[in-house]
């Protein structure tokens, strides 16, 4: 009996470590945006099989991409205070084990998307995996301060994947959702990079505040936030959404611009932290407003 309990405890701890490799807090927002894409694509309710297969498949591949990111950056993670507690730097999980888990999860997710949705969704999700794990993590991040801009395309794909899962197509509306996340990514991530600049410098990563300085990064955050405020109004401008969404977007834009203004004019690490945290709420609330508006107008 004691041996059985010990075995279960070890298995539970190992599963917990695997989940940490998958970065569940990041994945939650990714999957949320993909599910919103599914519901916006459907004229009524999303078929249950498509919803289940699409959600689980995208979750598994996103988790595999996160694990691959942890594997590639394990030496960097060991240097930074924000990441040194992850399983790989702590030696709780090995590199080959991580590679195996990522391969199994990613392969299962792609197979599920192929069988449960359509081949287009599977191929787009595979391209997203490569874009994040290889193009962004291994190539762009250690080489250019514009890494988050150039590599942001992979992080902006979830609503396109969700839309494709339902319709087998990626129309302009899906790519508008992509554009919103693409423009949102720099002010979101650079707010974090500002108050973690010393850690990035010690890790040897050429993040924008490390290479171009704090003032340039502050101005860039404000510029991208203003651009985002305009892009976020485009669903209303093209008739994709109605007045309820417009009101919500206007309020969210005003709040985000206020955070960016404070980061620019009266910088403090606390202001940058608040901007970073609000940016997550902003994106989730904006996509939720799109969903509510969609069903109010249905």
SEVO-478689 format. One line per field, with one value per residue (C-alpha): residue number from 1; residue in one letter; x, z, y. Coordinates in pm, 1 decimal. Last residue first. Layout:
N
torvex: (NUM | ...)
dose: (A | ...)
u: (X | ...)
w: (Z | ...)
v: (Y | ...)
END
This chain:
298
torvex: (298 | 297 | 296 | 295 | 294 | 293 | 292 | 291 | 290 | 289 | 288 | 287 | 286 | 285 | 284 | 283 | 282 | 281 | 280 | 279 | 278 | 277 | 276 | 275 | 274 | 273 | 272 | 271 | 270 | 269 | 268 | 267 | 266 | 265 | 264 | 263 | 262 | 261 | 260 | 259 | 258 | 257 | 256 | 255 | 254 | 253 | 252 | 251 | 250 | 249 | 248 | 247 | 246 | 245 | 244 | 243 | 242 | 241 | 240 | 239 | 238 | 237 | 236 | 235 | 234 | 233 | 232 | 231 | 230 | 229 | 228 | 227 | 226 | 225 | 224 | 223 | 222 | 221 | 220 | 219 | 218 | 217 | 216 | 215 | 214 | 213 | 212 | 211 | 210 | 209 | 208 | 207 | 206 | 205 | 204 | 203 | 202 | 201 | 200 | 199 | 198 | 197 | 196 | 195 | 194 | 193 | 192 | 191 | 190 | 189 | 188 | 187 | 186 | 185 | 184 | 183 | 182 | 181 | 180 | 179 | 178 | 177 | 176 | 175 | 174 | 173 | 172 | 171 | 170 | 169 | 168 | 167 | 166 | 165 | 164 | 163 | 162 | 161 | 160 | 159 | 158 | 157 | 156 | 155 | 154 | 153 | 152 | 151 | 150 | 149 | 148 | 147 | 146 | 145 | 144 | 143 | 142 | 141 | 140 | 139 | 138 | 137 | 136 | 135 | 134 | 133 | 132 | 131 | 130 | 129 | 128 | 127 | 126 | 125 | 124 | 123 | 122 | 121 | 120 | 119 | 118 | 117 | 116 | 115 | 114 | 113 | 112 | 111 | 110 | 109 | 108 | 107 | 106 | 105 | 104 | 103 | 102 | 101 | 100 | 99 | 98 | 97 | 96 | 95 | 94 | 93 | 92 | 91 | 90 | 89 | 88 | 87 | 86 | 85 | 84 | 83 | 82 | 81 | 80 | 79 | 78 | 77 | 76 | 75 | 74 | 73 | 72 | 71 | 70 | 69 | 68 | 67 | 66 | 65 | 64 | 63 | 62 | 61 | 60 | 59 | 58 | 57 | 56 | 55 | 54 | 53 | 52 | 51 | 50 | 49 | 48 | 47 | 46 | 45 | 44 | 43 | 42 | 41 | 40 | 39 | 38 | 37 | 36 | 35 | 34 | 33 | 32 | 31 | 30 | 29 | 28 | 27 | 26 | 25 | 24 | 23 | 22 | 21 | 20 | 19 | 18 | 17 | 16 | 15 | 14 | 13 | 12 | 11 | 10 | 9 | 8 | 7 | 6 | 5 | 4 | 3 | 2 | 1)
dose: (X | X | X | X | X | X | X | X | X | X | X | X | X | X | X | X | X | X | X | X | X | X | X | X | X | X | X | X | X | X | X | X | X | X | X | X | X | X | X | X | X | X | X | X | X | X | X | X | X | X | X | X | X | X | X | X | X | X | X | X | X | X | X | X | X | X | X | X | X | X | X | X | X | X | X | X | X | X | X | X | X | X | X | X | X | X | X | X | X | X | X | X | X | X | X | X | X | X | X | X | X | X | X | X | X | X | X | X | X | X | X | X | X | X | X | X | X | X | X | X | X | X | X | X | X | X | X | X | X | X | X | X | X | X | X | X | X | X | X | X | X | X | X | X | X | X | X | X | X | X | X | X | X | X | X | X | X | X | X | X | X | X | X | X | X | X | X | X | X | X | X | X | X | X | X | X | X | X | X | X | X | X | X | X | X | X | X | X | X | X | X | X | X | X | X | X | X | X | X | X | X | X | X | X | X | X | X | X | X | X | X | X | X | X | X | X | X | X | X | X | X | X | X | X | X | X | X | X | X | X | X | X | X | X | X | X | X | X | X | X | X | X | X | X | X | X | X | X | X | X | X | X | X | X | X | X | X | X | X | X | X | X | X | X | X | X | X | X | X | X | X | X | X | X | X | X | X | X | X | X | X | X | X | X | X | X | X | X | X | X | X | X | X | X | X | X | X | X)
u: (-2675.9 | -2604.6 | -2591.8 | -2390.0 | -2119.3 | -2115.3 | -2051.8 | -1770.5 | -1605.2 | -1627.7 | -1454.7 | -1178.3 | -1128.2 | -1151.3 | -879.6 | -655.3 | -692.8 | -655.3 | -317.6 | -216.6 | -321.7 | -53.6 | 219.7 | 106.7 | 97.5 | 446.2 | 572.1 | 418.4 | 575.0 | 914.5 | 882.6 | 848.0 | 661.0 | 614.2 | 649.9 | 531.6 | 251.5 | 146.8 | 146.7 | -86.0 | -319.4 | -312.4 | -423.4 | -712.7 | -835.0 | -811.8 | -1015.4 | -1288.7 | -1297.9 | -1294.1 | -1591.8 | -1793.7 | -1705.9 | -1793.3 | -2140.9 | -2182.0 | -2142.5 | -1890.1 | -1754.9 | -1893.5 | -1558.4 | -1521.4 | -1644.3 | -1377.0 | -1129.1 | -1153.8 | -881.2 | -646.1 | -673.8 | -603.6 | -326.3 | -149.6 | -168.2 | -29.7 | 249.2 | 357.8 | 336.6 | 544.8 | 798.1 | 838.1 | 910.5 | 1152.6 | 1346.1 | 1366.1 | 1481.0 | 1776.9 | 1828.5 | 2014.2 | 1908.3 | 1566.3 | 1497.5 | 1604.6 | 1946.6 | 1975.0 | 2308.5 | 2160.5 | 2299.9 | 2139.6 | 1807.1 | 1822.9 | 1904.1 | 1614.9 | 1351.6 | 1154.8 | 1166.7 | 1135.3 | 795.1 | 660.6 | 834.4 | 624.4 | 279.5 | 377.1 | 525.8 | 248.3 | -58.6 | 27.2 | 39.2 | -261.8 | -480.0 | -334.4 | -426.7 | -784.9 | -778.6 | -642.5 | -952.5 | -1177.9 | -989.7 | -1078.8 | -887.1 | -1070.6 | -1144.6 | -1457.5 | -1446.8 | -1080.6 | -973.9 | -1132.9 | -962.4 | -625.3 | -670.2 | -765.1 | -445.1 | -200.6 | -80.9 | 192.6 | 346.0 | 343.9 | 514.4 | 853.1 | 934.8 | 802.3 | 930.2 | 1271.5 | 1312.8 | 1611.5 | 1786.1 | 2005.9 | 1925.7 | 1546.8 | 1543.0 | 1697.3 | 1635.9 | 1327.9 | 1156.7 | 1225.6 | 1254.8 | 1005.1 | 769.6 | 759.3 | 797.3 | 495.1 | 295.7 | 378.5 | 254.0 | -65.5 | -117.3 | -62.2 | -309.6 | -571.2 | -545.5 | -573.9 | -921.6 | -1094.4 | -1100.3 | -862.5 | -599.9 | -636.1 | -606.6 | -298.3 | -139.4 | -211.0 | -80.8 | 241.4 | 290.4 | 229.0 | 451.9 | 731.5 | 718.2 | 729.1 | 1025.3 | 1218.3 | 1157.0 | 1279.5 | 1587.4 | 1663.7 | 1609.9 | 1344.0 | 1394.9 | 1738.1 | 1648.5 | 1724.9 | 1493.9 | 1202.3 | 1156.5 | 1274.7 | 1545.7 | 1282.1 | 1209.9 | 1546.4 | 1731.5 | 2055.0 | 1912.1 | 1656.9 | 1940.0 | 2085.6 | 1741.4 | 1658.0 | 1629.8 | 1453.8 | 1218.3 | 1119.9 | 1062.5 | 836.5 | 641.0 | 605.2 | 481.9 | 227.0 | 104.3 | 78.3 | -123.9 | -352.4 | -413.5 | -522.2 | -736.5 | -924.4 | -962.7 | -1067.9 | -1321.0 | -1466.9 | -1475.0 | -1645.0 | -1895.6 | -1999.5 | -1955.7 | -2286.3 | -2437.8 | -2289.3 | -1948.8 | -1632.8 | -1668.4 | -1710.2 | -1394.4 | -1187.5 | -1298.3 | -1170.0 | -832.2 | -812.4 | -886.6 | -631.2 | -354.2 | -462.2 | -458.5 | -132.5 | 53.9 | -70.2 | -6.4 | 363.3 | 398.7 | 714.9 | 513.4 | 266.0 | 548.9 | 668.6 | 319.8 | 302.1 | 629.9 | 496.9 | 180.3 | 379.6 | 605.4 | 306.2 | 129.8 | 438.3 | 470.0 | 103.6 | 147.7 | 462.4 | 278.2 | 0.0)
w: (-3405.6 | -3304.9 | -2933.6 | -3009.7 | -3196.1 | -2942.5 | -2660.3 | -2857.0 | -2956.8 | -2597.4 | -2481.9 | -2731.8 | -2589.6 | -2230.2 | -2281.2 | -2465.6 | -2208.0 | -1906.9 | -2037.3 | -2111.9 | -1761.1 | -1608.0 | -1828.3 | -1774.7 | -1398.5 | -1402.5 | -1609.9 | -1364.1 | -1072.5 | -1239.2 | -1255.6 | -1549.2 | -1528.9 | -1889.2 | -2099.9 | -1853.9 | -1748.2 | -2108.5 | -2166.7 | -1869.1 | -1991.1 | -2342.3 | -2195.6 | -2003.4 | -2299.7 | -2528.0 | -2285.6 | -2269.7 | -2647.6 | -2706.0 | -2473.2 | -2642.3 | -2989.6 | -2892.2 | -2776.8 | -3086.7 | -3343.5 | -3472.8 | -3805.4 | -3984.4 | -4127.1 | -3892.8 | -3590.1 | -3631.7 | -3705.0 | -3362.9 | -3210.8 | -3489.0 | -3378.4 | -3010.1 | -3116.5 | -3299.9 | -2985.5 | -2784.1 | -3039.5 | -3010.0 | -2629.8 | -2598.1 | -2847.4 | -2647.1 | -2330.5 | -2521.4 | -2653.3 | -2303.3 | -2148.9 | -2372.4 | -2729.7 | -2673.7 | -2321.7 | -2338.9 | -2672.3 | -2569.0 | -2687.7 | -2464.2 | -2287.4 | -1973.1 | -1760.1 | -1994.8 | -1977.8 | -1598.8 | -1592.4 | -1827.4 | -1615.3 | -1535.9 | -1897.5 | -2049.3 | -1888.1 | -2042.4 | -2363.6 | -2371.7 | -2365.2 | -2565.2 | -2834.6 | -2838.3 | -2889.9 | -3255.2 | -3340.9 | -3120.0 | -3308.3 | -3644.4 | -3587.4 | -3509.1 | -3839.6 | -4000.3 | -3894.1 | -4035.2 | -4365.2 | -4425.2 | -4302.5 | -4425.3 | -4306.5 | -4144.9 | -3781.5 | -3729.8 | -3958.5 | -3727.2 | -3423.5 | -3596.3 | -3703.4 | -3344.9 | -3218.8 | -3474.5 | -3295.9 | -3098.1 | -3419.8 | -3578.0 | -3278.4 | -3387.8 | -3589.8 | -3324.4 | -3023.3 | -3181.2 | -3264.9 | -3030.2 | -3262.6 | -3229.1 | -2923.8 | -2970.1 | -3348.7 | -3422.5 | -3149.0 | -2972.6 | -3253.3 | -3563.9 | -3389.0 | -3106.1 | -3199.2 | -3577.5 | -3583.3 | -3356.1 | -3559.0 | -3878.5 | -3714.7 | -3613.1 | -3968.7 | -4099.8 | -3856.1 | -3913.8 | -4289.7 | -4253.6 | -4095.1 | -3755.1 | -3561.6 | -3763.4 | -3855.3 | -3528.7 | -3325.0 | -3516.5 | -3460.3 | -3087.8 | -3052.3 | -3231.1 | -3018.6 | -2692.8 | -2786.6 | -2920.0 | -2623.8 | -2382.4 | -2563.1 | -2583.8 | -2215.6 | -2128.0 | -2342.9 | -2165.2 | -1814.8 | -1565.2 | -1201.7 | -1279.1 | -1135.3 | -1466.2 | -1642.4 | -1395.4 | -1392.1 | -1082.1 | -1274.1 | -1481.8 | -1325.4 | -1147.7 | -1478.1 | -1505.6 | -1511.8 | -1771.0 | -2008.7 | -1976.6 | -2024.8 | -2326.6 | -2589.8 | -2353.7 | -2209.6 | -2562.4 | -2657.9 | -2352.7 | -2461.2 | -2813.7 | -2675.3 | -2459.3 | -2761.4 | -2954.2 | -2675.6 | -2626.5 | -3001.6 | -3018.6 | -2706.2 | -2822.5 | -3182.9 | -3098.7 | -2837.0 | -3035.1 | -3358.9 | -3191.1 | -3014.3 | -3331.9 | -3273.2 | -3196.6 | -3443.2 | -3743.0 | -3649.7 | -3722.6 | -3415.4 | -3198.4 | -3331.1 | -3307.0 | -2944.9 | -2887.3 | -3035.4 | -2814.2 | -2500.7 | -2605.1 | -2624.7 | -2302.8 | -2110.3 | -2274.8 | -2112.1 | -1764.9 | -1831.6 | -1918.7 | -2076.6 | -1878.6 | -1562.0 | -1674.1 | -1717.3 | -1364.9 | -1224.4 | -1410.0 | -1249.6 | -905.6 | -962.2 | -1084.3 | -778.4 | -545.7 | -721.9 | -686.7 | -318.7 | -258.6 | -431.7 | -229.9 | 92.5 | 0.0)
v: (3667.3 | 4027.8 | 3957.3 | 3644.4 | 3831.5 | 4115.9 | 3870.3 | 3702.8 | 4029.0 | 4151.0 | 3832.4 | 3903.2 | 4253.2 | 4128.6 | 3864.8 | 4110.3 | 4385.2 | 4155.0 | 4040.7 | 4400.2 | 4500.0 | 4280.5 | 4424.7 | 4782.9 | 4727.9 | 4583.5 | 4877.0 | 5124.7 | 4936.3 | 4941.7 | 5317.3 | 5551.0 | 5877.3 | 5994.8 | 5680.8 | 5414.2 | 5648.5 | 5699.3 | 5322.0 | 5269.7 | 5544.8 | 5399.1 | 5065.7 | 5224.1 | 5427.8 | 5125.4 | 4913.0 | 5176.2 | 5220.7 | 4844.6 | 4792.1 | 5065.5 | 4936.9 | 4580.7 | 4679.8 | 4898.0 | 4622.3 | 4373.8 | 4246.8 | 4550.7 | 4660.8 | 4960.5 | 4766.2 | 4497.5 | 4782.0 | 4946.4 | 4724.8 | 4833.5 | 5196.0 | 5127.5 | 4890.8 | 5171.9 | 5385.8 | 5093.5 | 5043.8 | 5406.4 | 5408.8 | 5092.3 | 5228.0 | 5548.9 | 5348.1 | 5126.1 | 5425.4 | 5573.9 | 5244.3 | 5178.4 | 5063.5 | 4734.4 | 4630.7 | 4796.5 | 4619.0 | 4269.8 | 4158.1 | 3848.6 | 3801.7 | 3643.7 | 3926.5 | 4179.7 | 3997.8 | 4001.7 | 4373.3 | 4450.9 | 4274.0 | 4590.0 | 4701.2 | 4354.4 | 4304.8 | 4624.7 | 4517.9 | 4201.3 | 4359.7 | 4667.1 | 4439.0 | 4172.7 | 4393.5 | 4468.1 | 4096.2 | 4020.2 | 4269.5 | 4164.5 | 3799.2 | 3903.2 | 4091.4 | 3775.0 | 3585.5 | 3856.8 | 3844.6 | 3483.0 | 3177.1 | 2865.4 | 2511.8 | 2655.2 | 2545.2 | 2455.7 | 2740.9 | 2996.4 | 2844.1 | 2840.1 | 3201.9 | 3291.6 | 3121.9 | 3275.2 | 3590.2 | 3413.3 | 3281.2 | 3625.6 | 3781.9 | 3653.2 | 3962.1 | 4198.3 | 4000.9 | 3958.6 | 4327.4 | 4346.6 | 4096.3 | 3788.0 | 3572.4 | 3602.0 | 3569.5 | 3229.1 | 2969.2 | 3105.3 | 3297.5 | 3087.5 | 2749.6 | 2705.9 | 2989.1 | 2974.2 | 2596.4 | 2555.3 | 2807.8 | 2619.2 | 2298.4 | 2477.2 | 2601.1 | 2248.7 | 2092.4 | 2361.0 | 2312.2 | 1932.2 | 1952.6 | 1932.3 | 1603.0 | 1386.2 | 1644.8 | 1836.9 | 1518.2 | 1410.3 | 1751.6 | 1736.8 | 1382.5 | 1473.7 | 1784.5 | 1600.6 | 1308.0 | 1526.3 | 1764.2 | 1470.8 | 1316.6 | 1641.5 | 1706.1 | 1357.7 | 1407.9 | 1737.4 | 1600.7 | 1703.0 | 1804.2 | 1947.6 | 2286.4 | 2458.0 | 2207.8 | 2219.6 | 2600.6 | 2787.5 | 2971.9 | 3150.0 | 3488.4 | 3503.7 | 3472.1 | 3276.0 | 2921.0 | 3028.9 | 3117.4 | 2767.0 | 2607.6 | 2824.9 | 2550.9 | 2310.6 | 2571.6 | 2679.7 | 2316.3 | 2281.4 | 2590.2 | 2451.5 | 2119.6 | 2299.7 | 2492.5 | 2165.1 | 2001.9 | 2301.8 | 2336.9 | 1972.4 | 1993.0 | 2302.1 | 2191.4 | 1836.4 | 1947.6 | 2237.4 | 2039.6 | 1744.5 | 1972.1 | 2151.6 | 2527.5 | 2696.0 | 2938.6 | 3121.0 | 2972.2 | 3169.8 | 3391.5 | 3081.9 | 2918.2 | 3236.8 | 3276.3 | 2921.6 | 3019.6 | 3328.1 | 3123.3 | 2860.9 | 3119.5 | 3292.9 | 2964.2 | 2861.0 | 3149.1 | 3056.3 | 2686.0 | 2724.5 | 2375.7 | 2303.0 | 2364.5 | 2098.5 | 1849.6 | 1926.5 | 1868.3 | 1538.2 | 1432.5 | 1524.1 | 1321.9 | 1022.4 | 1038.4 | 1062.9 | 776.6 | 558.0 | 649.1 | 564.7 | 229.2 | 157.6 | 241.1 | 0.0)
END
